[in-house]
Amino acid sequence: MDSFHALIIAIIEGLTEYLPVSSTGHMVFASSYFGIQEDDFVKLFQVSIQFGAILAVVALYWKKFFDFTKLNFFIKLACAVVPALVLGKLFDDKIEAVLGNPIPIAIVLIVGGIILLFIDGRFHNPTISSEEDITIKKAVIIGFWQCLAMMPGTSRSAASIIGGMQQGLTRHAAAEFSFFLAVPTMLAVTCYSVFLKTYEHSQMKGYELILQSNDTIKMFLIGNIVAFIVAVLAIKFFIGIIKQYGFKPWGWYRIVTGIGLLIYFSYLK
């Protein structure tokens, strides 16, 4: 992977992390298309640039994250992230194995798209329109819904938003809580990948992979800066689309993209 590839992957991460379309799936497909060798640094890079996307949420909702008088907000996020931390650790190796096979990811994209076509009409009469009205119990249930995204192609954003709507949140409130929940979830995954995980082939920690050369340091910095800028724009765009059109546009996008990628990787590649 070179700096150009790092730039492309970072743009994809920023665009798709908070949209219900699966950022992981898109990065896997892009890497395959550009012929990027899936070594340990590439695997780390795809995870570590989530840090830039995390900062985008913190920057846009800074009043929430820096109002330390509202302890209940942080308690909800802490409770909601526990299921993903536990299950993510248990299934880390199995998840990584699936990432090497784009076919099941394309199928999951299609199935998820079909679900999004009907999701707007599934949950009627939402009763919760702001984060303050979400109970800790509801937050934990949404956290379990988020765990569905451990299957690459599902979309963490889609799973947690649907979970929020199932718990009585409006589309807007569910989307915003999904953004909030992404911060501790992705921060934990990023910290684990950078500081704790030993990568199989190189037998190096993540930070050692980043610091191994000036090129890897540069790609890491470029990736996070670009992911941050693009994620800020993507979040604003998504909120506007979901308010006006709901989830159907994203459902059709997933179906068309999934079919196209299924054909590409099955017959053309």
QUIZI-V391737 format. One record per residue. OMEGA is omega in degrees with one decimal (999 if undefined). Layout:
BEGIN
omega
OMEGA
OMEGA
END
This chain:
BEGIN
omega
176.8
-175.9
178.2
177.9
178.8
178.9
-179.3
-179.4
179.8
177.0
178.9
178.2
-179.6
-179.0
-167.1
-174.2
-175.6
174.3
-177.0
-173.6
178.7
177.1
-179.3
178.7
-179.0
179.4
177.7
-179.5
-179.7
179.3
179.5
-178.4
-178.6
178.1
-179.6
180.0
-176.4
176.2
-176.0
-179.5
178.9
177.8
178.5
-177.1
-178.2
177.6
-171.7
179.3
171.4
178.8
177.2
178.3
176.7
-178.1
178.3
178.4
-179.7
-179.6
-177.5
-177.9
-173.6
178.6
178.1
-171.7
179.9
173.3
-173.3
175.7
-178.6
-176.7
-177.4
178.5
-178.4
176.6
178.0
-179.3
179.6
179.3
-176.5
-175.8
-176.1
-179.8
-179.0
179.9
-177.4
-176.8
178.4
177.9
-178.0
-172.8
-176.3
-177.3
-179.5
178.4
-179.0
179.3
-180.0
-176.7
179.8
-177.6
-175.6
-175.4
179.0
178.1
178.2
179.1
178.6
175.4
-178.9
-179.3
178.3
178.0
177.9
178.8
-178.6
178.4
-174.2
-171.5
-178.9
-178.9
-176.1
-174.6
-176.1
173.1
176.4
-176.4
-176.3
-176.6
178.4
-178.0
-177.2
-177.0
178.5
178.6
177.9
178.6
179.3
178.8
179.5
178.3
176.1
177.2
176.3
175.8
-179.3
-177.9
176.3
-177.5
175.7
171.2
-179.0
-176.8
-178.0
-175.7
176.6
-179.7
-179.4
-177.1
-177.6
177.2
177.3
176.0
177.5
179.0
177.4
179.0
173.3
178.7
171.7
178.8
-178.0
-179.7
179.1
179.0
-179.2
179.2
174.9
176.9
-178.8
-177.0
179.2
-174.1
178.5
-179.4
-176.5
176.4
178.6
-179.9
-179.7
179.9
177.9
-176.9
-176.6
-169.9
-171.9
-173.2
172.1
-174.0
-165.2
-171.1
-177.3
-174.8
179.3
171.3
-178.8
-178.4
176.5
176.3
179.7
-173.7
-173.4
177.6
176.7
180.0
-179.4
175.3
-179.1
179.7
177.8
-179.0
178.3
-177.8
-177.3
179.1
-179.5
179.0
178.3
-176.3
-177.3
-179.9
177.0
179.7
-177.7
-180.0
179.2
179.4
-176.8
-179.9
178.8
-179.6
-175.8
176.9
-173.8
-171.1
-177.3
-172.3
-176.0
178.8
-179.8
176.0
179.4
178.5
-179.4
-178.2
-179.0
179.9
-179.9
178.6
179.4
-179.3
177.1
178.0
-177.1
-174.9
179.2
-170.4
-171.2
-175.6
999
END
